[in-house]
Amino acid sequence: MNNLIIIGARGFGREVYNLFLDCYKDNKEWACKGYLDSKSDALEGYEGYPPILCSPEDYVIDKDDVFVCALGDVKWKKYYVDLMLDKGASFVSLVHPTAKISMNTTFGSGCIIAANVLLSCDVYVGNFVTMMRNVVLGHDCKIDDWSHLGAFTFFGGFSEIGCLCTIHPGAQILPHKKVKDSAVVGAGSVVIMTVKEGTTVMGIPAKKIDY
């Protein structure tokens, strides 16, 4: 038996529970045990969701527990995943049944792959990567650990995304372009050249912004 526990009970956590239902609602080997969240009333006013068990810091792992992290902020995602890994947690990936994954494409543990995602051939996706609805990755793309790809984003062939990157909804990364570690690409932007580490870019074409 796999008892899934979702880290984060806010909006994204509710989406991930619905993803879990789409993946495993008819599989008796899977159940969703509940959420870990420091905000005990995060689900107040919402119906049909499993309970908030306690905070991640207070949770004691049981034998059949497996985890997924539903936090959209990449830094907090890494913080809480590392906290749970130090306790011995085991993380799984959730892949929506409508996602299309082509040959020679791999992804690591703890990934969240939402509905209608398309991963073309020979793509590499690291650990704890999130892909929201309708993400498209062209052939030979590389997405490194912890990064978050927003809905309706497009990544051309041979493009590369570093660790801890955030690509906001509707952005497009042209073929062979790189977004380096901890960079942010704004919504609707078009990346036509390398995005340097730790920078935020936005616009068409995407340019560095400070705020």
LINMORA-V997585 format. One record per residue. SS is DSSP state (A for helix, B for strand, O for the rest). OMEGA is omega in radians with two decimals (NA if undefined). Layout:
ss->{SS	SS}
omega->{OMEGA	OMEGA}
This chain:
ss->{O	B	B	B	B	B	B	O	O	O	A	A	A	A	A	A	A	A	A	A	A	A	A	A	O	O	O	O	O	B	B	B	B	B	B	B	O	O	O	O	O	O	O	O	O	O	O	O	O	O	O	B	B	B	O	A	A	A	O	O	O	O	O	O	B	B	B	B	B	O	O	O	O	A	A	A	A	A	A	A	A	A	A	A	A	A	O	O	O	O	B	O	O	B	B	O	O	O	O	B	B	O	O	O	O	B	B	O	O	O	O	B	B	O	O	O	O	B	B	O	O	O	O	B	B	O	O	O	O	B	B	O	O	O	O	B	B	O	O	O	O	B	B	O	O	O	O	B	B	O	O	O	O	B	B	O	O	O	O	B	B	O	O	O	O	B	B	O	O	O	O	B	B	O	O	O	O	B	B	O	O	O	O	B	B	O	O	O	O	B	B	O	O	O	B	O	O	O	O	B	B	B	O	B	O	O	B	B	O	O	O}
omega->{3.06	3.10	-3.10	3.03	-3.10	3.08	-3.10	-3.08	-3.14	-3.04	-3.14	3.08	3.08	3.07	-3.12	3.06	3.08	3.03	3.08	3.13	3.11	-3.11	-2.88	-3.03	-3.14	-3.11	-3.07	3.10	-3.10	3.00	3.05	-3.06	3.14	-3.08	2.87	-3.12	3.12	3.12	-2.99	-3.13	-3.07	-3.11	-3.14	-3.12	3.11	-3.08	2.98	-3.11	3.07	-3.01	2.92	-3.03	3.13	3.07	3.05	-3.12	-3.04	-3.00	3.05	-3.01	3.03	-3.01	-3.03	-3.10	2.92	-2.93	2.93	-3.06	-3.10	3.07	-3.09	3.11	-2.99	-3.13	3.10	3.05	3.14	-3.13	-3.06	3.04	3.12	3.11	-3.11	3.08	3.10	3.08	-3.12	-3.11	3.04	-3.10	3.11	3.02	3.02	-3.10	-3.11	-3.10	3.09	3.11	3.12	-3.12	-3.04	-3.01	3.10	3.11	-3.10	3.00	-3.02	-3.12	3.04	-3.13	3.03	-3.10	-2.98	-3.03	2.99	3.03	3.09	3.05	-3.11	-3.02	2.99	3.12	3.04	3.08	-3.10	-3.11	3.02	3.05	3.08	3.05	3.12	-3.01	2.97	2.98	3.09	3.06	3.09	-3.09	3.03	3.03	3.05	3.11	-3.05	-2.98	2.94	-3.03	-3.09	-3.12	-3.08	-3.10	3.05	3.02	-3.11	-3.13	-3.11	-3.11	3.13	3.05	-3.07	3.11	-3.09	3.12	2.99	3.09	3.04	3.11	-3.02	-3.01	3.04	3.14	3.11	3.10	-3.07	-3.08	3.08	-3.13	-3.07	2.97	-2.99	-2.96	3.02	3.08	3.13	3.06	-3.06	-3.11	3.07	-3.08	3.06	-3.10	-3.11	3.08	-3.11	3.04	-3.04	-3.12	3.03	-3.12	3.04	3.13	3.13	3.03	3.12	-0.10	-3.10	3.12	-3.13	3.07	3.06	3.12	NA}
